[in-house]
Amino acid sequence: MARQLLIIGAGGHARELLWLVSRIQGHLDHVRVAVEAGWAAPREIDGIAVEPLDAYGSRLAGVDYVVAIGDSRARERVAGRLDAAGATAAILIDPSVQRSDRVEFGPGSVVCAASVLTCDIAIGRHVHINAGCLIHHDARIGDFATLSPGVRIAGHVEIGEHAFIGIGATIINGRPGSPLRIGPGAVVAAGACVCRDVRSGVMVAGVPATPKG
């Protein structure tokens, strides 16, 4: 019997992950959807009732889960709650993803359709890689980072935890022993081209990308 998979969240990202799961296993028979108290949510998505997470209580032990929340800090908080309750963070990789056998995935990571990951890549915990991303050799993606659709990352790049890379952004290559670094909590705006390091917590935008605000 397949283990239950619990998706936390009931917005657009959750609907996309339900589609991803259906592509992996061909059905959603063992999938449940839950939200924390205080989160607005529909009564059901894709025919699956949206339940209160609090109702699970001790039943979280032994359950696989994925957090379908875009805000990385909320994602981290919810993941910590479920880990403490004995749940296990699942890894979801769309069948269309192309990757070598030299890619490491942390628990809770998600890789959506049409993405390509080449070789010698490390993906951290609860990293969300949206559709159509390209990640090249010797890249390191920190815990709870988010790559929006169509992000392109060249070789020898390090992205810090909780960094957010906007849709269609490009990050050029670093060098062996001197990777191009995107600091923890940094934000790269949609369509930006990053040509140099980005400091922690800084937002950059434009071509070439420069600090904003």
C-alpha positions, 0 to 999 in steps of 0.5 A: 500500500502506498504511503499517504502524501500530505500537501500543505497549502491550497493555492495555485502552487498546491494545484501544480504539485497535485498535477506533478504527483499525478504525473509521477504516480498516475493518480491521487488516491493517497494524496491529502491536502491540509492548511494551517489555521488562519490560512484562507483556503477553498473547501477542495482542490482537484476534488480533494477536500482541504482539511485543517492541519491541526486535525491530524494531531498525532497522525502525522507520524509516518506521513510523507509531506511536501509544503506547497507554500511560496513564502520560504519562511512559512515553508521552513516553519511548517516543515519544522512543525511536521518534522517534529511530529514525525512526518517525512519530507518527500522529494517530488521530481517531474518525470520530464526532468532531465538530470544526471546521476550526480545531482543530490536532492535534499528532503522536501525538494520539488523539481517541476516539469521541463527542468534540466539539471546537468551534473555535480549539483547539490539541491538543499532542503525544501528547495522549489524549482519551478517549471523550465529551469536550467541548472548547470554543473557545480551549482549549489542551491541552499535550503528553502531557496525558490527558483521561479519558472524559466530561471537559468543558472550557469556553472559554478554558482552558489545560491544561499538559503531562502534566496528568491530567483524571479521568473526568467532570471539568468545567473552567469557562471562563476569559476572553479574555486570562485563561484558566483554567489547569491547571498542568503535571503537575496532576491533576484527580480524577474528577467534580471541578469546577474553578473556578479555576487549579490549580498545577503538580503539584497534585491537586484534587478535589471540587465546587468542586475544592480541593487534596488531599494 
